[in-house]
Amino acid sequence: MTGSWEVEPERVDEFAAAVEEVRARFEALRSDAEELMHPSNDPRLGTSPVGSGLTDKFNNRLGGTAGLLEQLGTALARMDEFVGSAEAAAARYRRDDASGAAGLRMDGPLPS
Protein backbone atom coordinates (compact mmCIF):
# COMPACT_ATOMS: atom_id res chain seq x y z
CA MET A 1 0.00 0.00 0.00
CA THR A 2 1.23 3.45 -0.80
CA GLY A 3 0.62 6.35 1.56
CA SER A 4 -0.70 4.29 4.46
CA TRP A 5 0.48 1.99 7.20
CA GLU A 6 -0.84 -1.12 8.84
CA VAL A 7 -0.77 -2.46 12.37
CA GLU A 8 0.04 -6.03 13.21
CA PRO A 9 -1.23 -6.78 16.74
CA GLU A 10 1.64 -9.16 17.53
CA ARG A 11 4.13 -6.42 16.62
CA VAL A 12 2.38 -4.08 19.08
CA ASP A 13 3.03 -6.63 21.83
CA GLU A 14 6.72 -6.79 20.83
CA PHE A 15 6.85 -3.00 20.87
CA ALA A 16 5.32 -2.89 24.35
CA ALA A 17 7.93 -5.36 25.63
CA ALA A 18 10.75 -3.27 24.11
CA VAL A 19 9.35 -0.13 25.71
CA GLU A 20 9.25 -1.83 29.11
CA GLU A 21 12.91 -2.74 28.70
CA VAL A 22 13.80 0.87 27.84
CA ARG A 23 11.73 2.11 30.77
CA ALA A 24 13.60 -0.24 33.12
CA ARG A 25 16.92 1.12 31.84
CA PHE A 26 15.74 4.71 32.33
CA GLU A 27 14.64 3.86 35.87
CA ALA A 28 18.03 2.27 36.58
CA LEU A 29 19.73 5.45 35.33
CA ARG A 30 17.46 7.56 37.51
CA SER A 31 18.21 5.37 40.53
CA ASP A 32 21.95 5.66 39.91
CA ALA A 33 21.68 9.44 39.51
CA GLU A 34 19.61 9.75 42.70
CA GLU A 35 22.23 7.71 44.54
CA LEU A 36 24.87 10.14 43.33
CA MET A 37 22.82 12.96 44.87
CA HIS A 38 23.27 11.47 48.36
CA PRO A 39 25.50 13.77 50.43
CA SER A 40 27.97 10.95 51.08
CA ASN A 41 28.65 10.88 47.33
CA ASP A 42 29.44 14.59 46.99
CA PRO A 43 32.71 15.10 45.16
CA ARG A 44 35.48 15.80 47.64
CA LEU A 45 37.21 18.70 45.98
CA GLY A 46 38.27 20.52 49.11
CA THR A 47 36.93 23.49 50.98
CA SER A 48 38.52 26.16 48.84
CA PRO A 49 36.21 28.43 46.87
CA VAL A 50 37.20 26.63 43.66
CA GLY A 51 36.56 23.19 45.19
CA SER A 52 33.21 24.31 46.61
CA GLY A 53 32.26 25.86 43.27
CA LEU A 54 33.05 22.65 41.38
CA THR A 55 31.07 20.60 43.90
CA ASP A 56 28.07 22.91 43.47
CA LYS A 57 28.40 22.75 39.68
CA PHE A 58 28.48 18.94 39.75
CA ASN A 59 25.44 18.76 42.01
CA ASN A 60 23.54 21.28 39.86
CA ARG A 61 24.29 19.31 36.68
CA LEU A 62 22.87 16.24 38.35
CA GLY A 63 19.92 17.54 40.36
CA GLY A 64 19.26 21.10 39.15
CA THR A 65 16.22 22.21 37.16
CA ALA A 66 18.03 21.41 33.91
CA GLY A 67 20.04 18.55 35.40
CA LEU A 68 20.18 14.88 34.58
CA LEU A 69 17.41 13.86 36.99
CA GLU A 70 15.03 16.44 35.50
CA GLN A 71 15.88 15.35 31.96
CA LEU A 72 15.34 11.68 32.82
CA GLY A 73 11.98 12.58 34.36
CA THR A 74 10.99 14.46 31.20
CA ALA A 75 12.11 11.57 28.99
CA LEU A 76 10.09 9.07 31.07
CA ALA A 77 7.01 11.31 30.99
CA ARG A 78 7.23 11.65 27.20
CA MET A 79 7.77 7.93 26.80
CA ASP A 80 4.75 7.22 29.00
CA GLU A 81 2.65 9.59 26.88
CA PHE A 82 3.83 7.93 23.67
CA VAL A 83 3.29 4.43 25.03
CA GLY A 84 -0.18 5.34 26.28
CA SER A 85 -1.07 6.64 22.84
CA ALA A 86 0.35 3.52 21.14
CA GLU A 87 -1.50 1.22 23.53
CA ALA A 88 -4.76 3.09 22.94
CA ALA A 89 -4.24 2.84 19.18
CA ALA A 90 -3.56 -0.90 19.48
CA ALA A 91 -6.68 -1.39 21.60
CA ARG A 92 -8.79 0.52 19.04
CA TYR A 93 -7.26 -1.54 16.26
CA ARG A 94 -8.04 -4.81 18.01
CA ARG A 95 -11.59 -3.65 18.83
CA ASP A 96 -12.24 -2.45 15.27
CA ASP A 97 -10.65 -5.57 13.81
CA ALA A 98 -12.83 -7.83 15.99
CA SER A 99 -15.90 -5.78 15.13
CA GLY A 100 -15.14 -5.98 11.42
CA ALA A 101 -14.50 -9.71 11.62
CA ALA A 102 -17.79 -10.24 13.48
CA GLY A 103 -19.63 -8.45 10.67
CA LEU A 104 -18.11 -10.84 8.13
CA ARG A 105 -19.07 -14.03 10.01
CA MET A 106 -22.14 -15.85 8.88
CA ASP A 107 -24.18 -18.33 10.82
CA GLY A 108 -25.49 -21.24 8.86
CA PRO A 109 -24.72 -22.43 5.35
CA LEU A 110 -23.25 -20.18 2.71
CA PRO A 111 -25.79 -18.79 0.24
CA SER A 112 -25.72 -20.42 -3.14
C-alpha positions in Angstrom: 0.0 0.0 0.0 1.2 3.4 -0.8 0.6 6.4 1.6 -0.7 4.3 4.5 0.5 2.0 7.2 -0.8 -1.1 8.8 -0.8 -2.5 12.4 0.0 -6.0 13.2 -1.2 -6.8 16.7 1.6 -9.2 17.5 4.1 -6.4 16.6 2.4 -4.1 19.1 3.0 -6.6 21.8 6.7 -6.8 20.8 6.9 -3.0 20.9 5.3 -2.9 24.4 7.9 -5.4 25.6 10.8 -3.3 24.1 9.3 -0.1 25.7 9.2 -1.8 29.1 12.9 -2.7 28.7 13.8 0.9 27.8 11.7 2.1 30.8 13.6 -0.2 33.1 16.9 1.1 31.8 15.7 4.7 32.3 14.6 3.9 35.9 18.0 2.3 36.6 19.7 5.5 35.3 17.5 7.6 37.5 18.2 5.4 40.5 22.0 5.7 39.9 21.7 9.4 39.5 19.6 9.8 42.7 22.2 7.7 44.5 24.9 10.1 43.3 22.8 13.0 44.9 23.3 11.5 48.4 25.5 13.8 50.4 28.0 11.0 51.1 28.7 10.9 47.3 29.4 14.6 47.0 32.7 15.1 45.2 35.5 15.8 47.6 37.2 18.7 46.0 38.3 20.5 49.1 36.9 23.5 51.0 38.5 26.2 48.8 36.2 28.4 46.9 37.2 26.6 43.7 36.6 23.2 45.2 33.2 24.3 46.6 32.3 25.9 43.3 33.1 22.7 41.4 31.1 20.6 43.9 28.1 22.9 43.5 28.4 22.7 39.7 28.5 18.9 39.8 25.4 18.8 42.0 23.5 21.3 39.9 24.3 19.3 36.7 22.9 16.2 38.4 19.9 17.5 40.4 19.3 21.1 39.1 16.2 22.2 37.2 18.0 21.4 33.9 20.0 18.6 35.4 20.2 14.9 34.6 17.4 13.9 37.0 15.0 16.4 35.5 15.9 15.4 32.0 15.3 11.7 32.8 12.0 12.6 34.4 11.0 14.5 31.2 12.1 11.6 29.0 10.1 9.1 31.1 7.0 11.3 31.0 7.2 11.7 27.2 7.8 7.9 26.8 4.7 7.2 29.0 2.6 9.6 26.9 3.8 7.9 23.7 3.3 4.4 25.0 -0.2 5.3 26.3 -1.1 6.6 22.8 0.4 3.5 21.1 -1.5 1.2 23.5 -4.8 3.1 22.9 -4.2 2.8 19.2 -3.6 -0.9 19.5 -6.7 -1.4 21.6 -8.8 0.5 19.0 -7.3 -1.5 16.3 -8.0 -4.8 18.0 -11.6 -3.7 18.8 -12.2 -2.5 15.3 -10.6 -5.6 13.8 -12.8 -7.8 16.0 -15.9 -5.8 15.1 -15.1 -6.0 11.4 -14.5 -9.7 11.6 -17.8 -10.2 13.5 -19.6 -8.5 10.7 -18.1 -10.8 8.1 -19.1 -14.0 10.0 -22.1 -15.9 8.9 -24.2 -18.3 10.8 -25.5 -21.2 8.9 -24.7 -22.4 5.4 -23.3 -20.2 2.7 -25.8 -18.8 0.2 -25.7 -20.4 -3.1 
